[in-house]
Amino acid sequence: MSPKFEYYKDQFEKGWITTATLKQWVKIQPMIPALGITAEEYKQIAGEDYEA
């Protein structure tokens, strides 16, 4: 699990970030793993498959 997974999940559930924001974190993950999330984690948070 990515270090920021729980943080982004909490932010999303509170409505403070959107799926568009989460998608940016998926794009960032290969470059900066400590800040990004995986496509699978995106699905767990957003409840939908990640599509670039």
N, C-alpha and C positions, 0 to 999 in steps of 0.2 A: 504494500500500500504506500502511496506517495505521502511524503511528509505533510503536505498541505490538504490532503483529502478531507479530513474532518472539518478543517477551517472553511473550505469552499462549500462543503455540504451545509454547514450551519448558515453561512452567508446566503446561499441559494434558498434554503427553507425560510429564512426571514424576509426574502424578497429583495435583498440588498444587491444581488448580482443576477444576471440573466443567463440564458443558455448561450447567448452570443459571447458573453464574457468567459463562460466555461470552455467554449470551443477555442478561444484564444489560448487558454491555459493548456489545452491538449496540443496545440501547435507548438507551444513553447517547450513542452516536456522533453523532446529529444535534445534540445540545446541546453536547457537548464533544468535537469531532473528535480532539483530541490524545490522548484517553484511550480512545476507543471503537474498535470494529472494525465493518466492514460485514457484511451478511448473507453475501456471497460469501466473505469472509475466515473467517467462522464455519464455512462449509461446508468450506473448505480445512483448518481446524484440527480440527473435530469429525468430519468425514467424513459429515455428514448435512445435509439442508436445514434452514435456519432457519425455525422456526414460532413466531410470537409467542404 
